[in-house]
């Protein structure tokens, strides 16, 4: 077990959480590892059980650990994902702190560059993967959730190909936010993303044409942005009508 420092500060649980988090980030604990027991952590940090539990709860809320029950239960390290970031953006959307136009504007700025880099870094393996994704997109839509899952795959793969992990993180977070907003609004349609919208982008990337890929992605981002903004407008009107109805009842 890593050597931790005894905690003497007033905000004990935060210090415990911070030291545990740093140990995870530097690789002293890896995904799948079980953290020491509450008693072991109490002794190592020289703090109360309450402080340890608060620290573990903080880490769980931040997406670093999950709590398992049973004989082999405890706090286990999990892979960091973009889920918490996406949830935070969704909360901001629902609180009317950010809007669909702002989300779409960010995508229009970032994704053309991702497509350009992907066309430069494309490999034969990724060419096959992208071609397969286009085939999947042409299949009949079974449900809105299924359509969202299929239509976000291309963006995720292009982000992987681009070779910039920060851009990859941004794109995957944006995709999760987009998905969550659509699921929350739940538009009355099975397909918000018509088949074929990705084809010009993907083909340009497959052919190794960065300028064409960036141009095609910009067009796609603008077109889908219009769909998203129309969806948001309908959603806001629906919510407004509901509120008015309640007030007049």
Residue pairs with C-beta under 8 A, 6 or more apart in sequence:
1 36
1 40
1 44
2 23
2 28
2 29
4 19
4 23
4 44
4 45
5 19
6 45
6 46
7 15
7 16
7 45
7 46
7 47
7 51
9 15
12 47
12 48
12 51
13 47
13 50
13 51
13 52
13 54
13 55
13 58
14 55
14 58
16 41
16 45
16 47
16 51
16 52
16 54
16 55
17 54
17 55
17 56
17 58
17 59
19 45
20 29
20 35
20 55
20 56
20 59
20 64
21 59
21 62
21 64
23 29
24 64
24 77
29 35
29 77
30 77
31 77
31 78
31 79
32 76
32 77
33 76
33 77
34 72
34 74
34 75
34 76
34 77
35 41
35 56
35 65
35 74
35 75
35 76
35 77
36 44
37 74
38 49
38 52
38 53
38 56
39 49
41 47
41 52
41 55
42 48
42 49
42 52
45 51
45 52
56 65
56 67
56 75
59 65
59 75
60 66
60 67
60 75
62 84
63 78
63 80
63 81
63 83
63 84
64 77
64 78
64 80
65 75
65 76
65 77
65 78
66 75
66 76
66 78
67 73
67 74
67 75
67 76
68 74
68 75
68 76
82 169
82 172
82 173
82 176
83 176
85 173
85 176
85 177
86 173
86 176
86 177
86 179
86 180
87 180
89 98
89 103
89 173
89 177
89 180
90 177
90 180
90 181
90 184
92 98
93 99
93 100
93 103
93 177
93 181
93 184
94 184
99 232
100 181
100 225
100 228
100 229
100 231
100 232
101 225
101 229
101 232
103 174
103 177
103 178
103 181
103 228
104 221
104 222
104 224
104 225
104 228
104 229
105 225
106 174
107 174
107 178
107 221
107 225
108 218
108 221
108 222
108 225
110 167
110 170
110 171
110 174
111 155
111 158
111 171
111 217
111 218
111 221
112 213
112 214
112 215
112 217
112 218
112 221
113 162
113 167
113 214
114 158
114 159
114 162
114 164
114 167
114 171
114 217
115 158
115 162
115 201
115 204
115 205
115 210
115 213
115 214
115 216
115 217
116 210
116 211
116 213
116 214
116 217
117 161
117 162
117 163
117 164
117 167
117 210
118 126
118 158
118 159
118 161
118 162
118 205
118 213
119 204
119 205
119 207
119 208
119 209
119 210
119 212
119 213
119 214
120 208
120 210
121 161
121 162
121 163
122 161
122 205
122 206
122 208
123 161
126 157
126 160
126 161
127 206
129 157
130 154
130 157
130 158
130 202
130 205
130 206
131 202
131 206
133 150
133 153
133 154
133 157
133 198
133 202
134 154
134 198
134 199
134 202
136 150
136 153
137 150
137 151
137 154
137 195
137 196
137 198
138 195
138 196
139 150
141 147
141 190
141 191
142 190
143 190
144 182
144 183
144 186
144 187
144 189
144 190
144 191
144 192
145 183
147 190
147 191
147 192
147 193
148 179
148 182
148 183
148 192
148 193
151 193
151 197
151 198
152 175
152 178
152 179
154 198
154 201
154 202
155 171
155 175
156 171
156 172
156 175
158 171
158 201
158 202
158 205
159 167
159 168
159 171
159 172
160 168
161 205
162 168
178 228
181 228
182 192
182 228
182 231
185 231
185 232
185 235
187 231
187 234
187 235
192 227
192 228
192 231
193 224
193 227
197 220
197 223
197 224
198 220
200 212
200 216
200 219
200 220
201 213
201 216
201 217
201 220
204 210
204 212
204 213
204 215
204 216
205 213
